[in-house]
Amino acid sequence: MPSIVETRLTNLDFWERPQRERDELFAALRAVEGRVYCPLSEGPGFYALTRHEQVSEASRHPEVFSSQPTAVSVIDPAPEVIEYRGSMISLDDPRHARLRRIVSRSFTPRMIQRFTGDVTVLARRLVDELADRGPCDFVKHVATPMPLQIICSMMGIPDSAYGDVIDATNAILAIGDPDYVGPDGKDRTTTMREKFSYLHALMADLGRLRREQPADDLVTALTNANVDGEALTDVELGRFFTLLVVAGNETTRNALSHALVLLSANPDQRTLLLSDMNRRLPGAVEEVVRYASPVTWMRRTLTRDYELQGHVYRSGERVVLYYNSANRDEAMFKDPHTFSITRSPNPHIGFGAPGPHFCLGAHLARREITELLRELYGRLPNIHATATASRQRSSFINGIKSLPCAF
């Protein structure tokens, strides 16, 4: 079956279109019999994997669908950027397995459980401040500080660095827009290198301090982790921190923002949630993550020829795993375009599909979303979005930049 050519997926104007139009295109692509090829103006194009089964199978075979040289860009980034951004999500085994093994010894549900009190306290404080402030930008005052302050607390980042960390994170994410120009007129590569360099230097300084003065934080655990005689280098520690502070912040921030949008647009689901918060919250969190799919896609590069659902993909070809489309797959979900907090089963891949690259922070993200929504709707049950969300201009992140709210 010949490949069809689809150009809209590489056009950022398409990603600014209403959700309905994007849903219609992906439904059509899931129904295509042949492969879907997306050309690029610079460098080789890629094939779009849009079905749940396709994305899941590719994720289960990292030896074929490689994350190197990058999983987060359809275009290979400049070498000086890879130097800083080469985190676990853009590595294959054995390097990926080694790093994940070391990090997993520290970044465990048990370690995260130690910070459960911090999550609850922060959620209460943010809702206290929201109640006092009144109508405001939900993203700025609630969704952004929730995950970022937890990550900084876990890593032992001083409060004095919080503003600079937010600035670096926002700049790195904004550069996903190819029209982006730094605040000083700097080009994308220069700005990204500077922001990554800042985060790496911050973590290197803290790592050296924690080796000399251990504390009860994740950096101390990571710098002292030793698995089979191996520990993280300063560069690896910096890369992990960058992954955690950028990816961990962005996923949770956008899930929280989308939760307010979805529960405002679906008052019946909000009423259902409020009727039995403890019982309904877990399902609501999973449905928000499925429906929003905060991370839209990841890239893979084939290491050898491989037949996937009757179609042969060749060694060296690039494929993009569209999680947002897989999470709307009619073959997997009944009424996939309906937001339903009682959906069961809900085998979404909002944290990545099964395989070695499944999100290491999924447990923490679920905890943060749950605690914030519990406080928010338990105390301000009529909170709602008062205007259309301002969306980030990106195909990679289903991001919300601002969202007016009132209660």
Secondary structure, DSSP 8 states (H G I E B T S, - for coil): ---EE--GGG-HHHHTS-HHHHHHHHHHHHT-SS-EEE--SSS--EEEE-SHHHHHHHHH-TTTEE--S-SS-SS---HHHHHHH--GGG--TTHHHHHHHHHHHHSSHHHHHTTHHHHHHHHHHHHHHHHHH-SEEHIIIIITHHHHHHHHHHHT--GGGHHHHHHHHHHHHHTTSTT---TTS--HHHHHHHHHHHHHHHHHHHHHHHHHS--SSHHHHHHT--BTTB---HHHHHHHHHHIIIIIHHHHHHHHHHHHHHHHH-HHHHHHHHHTHHHHHHHHHHHHHHHH-SB-EEEEEESS-EEETTEEE-TT-EEEEEHHHHTT-TTTSSSTTS--TT-SS----TT--SSTTS-TTHHHHHHHHHHHHHHHHHH-TT-EE-S--EE-S-SSB--EEE-EEE-
